[in-house]
C-alpha cells in the first residue's frame, strides 16, 4: 500500500460513527470492498491503530476483545 493509498484508507475509516457499537477489525473490514484476507486484516488493523493514535478512533479492550469505535 502506497502512502496516498494509506491516507485515502484512513480518511474512509473516519466515519466509524456509522457503526452502532465499537467493532473488531474483521467487522470493520467487512464494510469495505474486497476479500478479508489475513494481509488485508493486518493492513486494516494498522490503519485503525494509526487513526486511534491521531485521535480519530478509540480502542476498547485487548487481544481477542479489541474493538474500535468513533472517538
Number of C-alpha atoms within 10 A of each C-alpha: 8 7 8 9 10 15 13 11 17 18 13 11 21 17 14 19 13 9 14 9 12 19 19 17 20 17 14 20 20 12 10 12 7 9 11 16 11 10 10 14 18 14 17 21 18 15 19 25 17 14 21 18 12 11 11 19 21 18 19 12 9 8 6 7 9 13 20 23 23 21 15
